[in-house]
C-alpha cells in the first residue's frame, strides 16, 4: 500500500508499507543503502552543476 508520494522535479517517490523491516541488521543495511543512494544523487547534482558553470 502506498502511504505517501513525493515529487522532486521530474522524479516521483512513492513510500510503500508492504514490507516493514524489524530486525536491526536489516534496518542497518537499509540505512546504508539509503546513504549510498543519497551520496550518488548528490555527486551527480554537483557534477551537473560543475559542467554547467
Secondary structure as GFF3:
##gff-version 3
##sequence-region A 1 53
A	DSSP	beta_strand	2	8	.	.	.	ID=ss1
A	DSSP	beta_strand	11	16	.	.	.	ID=ss2
A	DSSP	alpha_helix	24	52	.	.	.	ID=ss3
###
